[in-house]
Amino acid sequence: MVHFTCDLCGKDMTTSGDGRYVVKMEAYPGFDPNEIKEDDLDDDPMEAVSQLLQRDESLSSEDVAKTQTKGFRFDLCSTCHHKFVRDPLGKETLHQFDFSKN
């Protein structure tokens, strides 16, 4: 039997009978389309690929990790799903804490 637990609150969803929601997110480096210039369109694409490959060989594993796509997958119970849909970045949660300035 497959066992499902809410990745946010830890609730066992296998026996509860509640719905299970799957949230998938993907993080990747963005680019500025304004950075593409007319000269870029005239360049030889095969030469550009060759230069990229040579540059990538000299990158450290940390630099490569920064440029790769990272995917996330979470199983959520119905309560946590409702909270996530209302505030996907958790901004409301951050404002709930009121720390004193001592």
N, C-alpha and C positions, 0 to 999 in steps of 0.2 A: 504494500500500500504506500502511495506517495504521501509524504508529510509536508504540510505547508504551515509556515509560521510568518506572522506579520513582521517585516523587516524594521518597522518603526517601533511598535509597542511590544512585540514578542508574543502576541496572542496566537494560540493554536487555532488555525483555521480549518484543520482537517476534520475536527469533530464538532465545531460550533455551528455549522450549517450556514454561516454568513457567506456573503459573496466574497470572492477574492479578486483583487484588481492588480494588474501588472502595469508598472510604470517603467518605461524605457527612456533613457536620456543618452545624449551623445554630446561630447565636448570635443571641439576641434579648433585649430587656429583659424581665425577669420582673416579676410584680406580686404583691402580698400580698392574698390574698382577704379577709383580715380588714379591709382598708381600705374595703371596700364596706359602707356603712351603710344603714339603712332609708331615710334621707332621699334617698340616691342613687337608690333605686328609684322614688321619687315624682317625680323631676325629669323635665322634658320632654326626650326624647331628641333631638329636632330642634334645640332650643335648645343642648343640650350639643355637638352636632356643629358648630353655627355658632360657638360659642365656641372650640372646638378649631381650626377653620379660621382664625379670626382670630388665635389665639395662634401657629399655625404660620407665618403670614405674617411675624411679627416675629422668628422664630428665625433664628439664623445657620446657615450650612451645616454647621458643626461640631456644633451642637446637634441638627440634623436627623439627621446621621450617627450620633449616639449612640443615637437612638431607632429606627433601622431594623434590619431583619433582615439578617444577613450570612451567606451560605452559602459553604461550602467543599467542594471535591471533589478527592480525591487518588487516584491509581493507585498501588497497592503490589504489590511482588513477594510471593511466598508467605512468605519469611523475614521481611520487614518487617511483613507482615500479622499473622503469628504474634506478633511483638513488640508490635505495636499493640494486639492483642486482650488480651494479658496486662497491659499498662500503658498505657491510652489517653491518660492525661494526662502521661505521662513522669515520674512521681514517683520511680520507682526510679532513673532516669538521673540525676536531680538529686542523689540521696544518694550516688552513686558518687564524687563529687569530694570530696576531703578537703583543703581549703586550710589552710595554716599561718596562725597568728595572729601575724604579725610586726609 
